[in-house]
């Protein structure tokens, strides 16, 4: 599984539902209450989604 691609997809989905800051989206993607991606994967996803 390409976890970076999954993080990017999740980031785009979150941004379509509500606004996030770069750091807020990374936190959401990497938190235990969120998607539980690694911080690196979350950062990649946020960058791929165009928020960072």
C-alpha positions as CSV (number, residue, x, y, z in Angstrom):
1,X,0.0,0.0,0.0
2,X,1.2,3.5,-0.9
3,X,0.7,5.3,2.4
4,X,1.9,8.6,1.1
5,X,-0.8,8.5,-1.6
6,X,-3.4,7.5,1.0
7,X,-2.4,10.4,3.2
8,X,-2.7,12.8,0.2
9,X,-6.2,11.4,-0.5
10,X,-7.3,11.8,3.1
11,X,-5.9,15.3,3.2
12,X,-7.9,16.3,0.2
13,X,-11.0,14.7,1.7
14,X,-10.6,16.6,5.0
15,X,-10.1,19.9,3.1
16,X,-13.2,19.3,1.1
17,X,-15.2,19.1,4.3
18,X,-13.7,22.0,6.3
19,X,-10.8,24.4,6.3
20,X,-7.5,23.5,8.0
21,X,-4.2,25.2,8.5
22,X,-1.1,23.2,7.3
23,X,-0.2,22.3,10.9
24,X,-3.8,21.5,11.8
25,X,-4.2,19.1,8.9
26,X,-0.9,17.4,9.7
27,X,-2.0,17.0,13.3
28,X,-5.4,15.6,12.2
29,X,-3.8,13.1,9.8
30,X,-1.2,11.9,12.3
31,X,-3.3,12.0,15.5
32,X,-4.7,8.9,17.3
33,X,-8.1,10.5,16.9
34,X,-7.6,11.0,13.2
35,X,-6.0,8.8,10.5
36,X,-2.9,7.7,12.4
37,X,-0.5,8.3,9.5
38,X,3.1,9.0,10.5
39,X,4.1,12.6,10.8
40,X,6.1,12.3,7.5
41,X,3.2,10.8,5.7
42,X,0.8,13.5,7.1
43,X,3.2,16.2,5.9
44,X,3.4,14.6,2.5
45,X,-0.4,14.4,2.3
46,X,-0.8,18.0,3.3
47,X,1.7,19.2,0.8
48,X,0.1,17.1,-1.9
49,X,-3.2,18.6,-1.1
50,X,-1.7,22.1,-1.5
51,X,-2.3,23.4,2.0
52,X,1.4,23.5,3.0
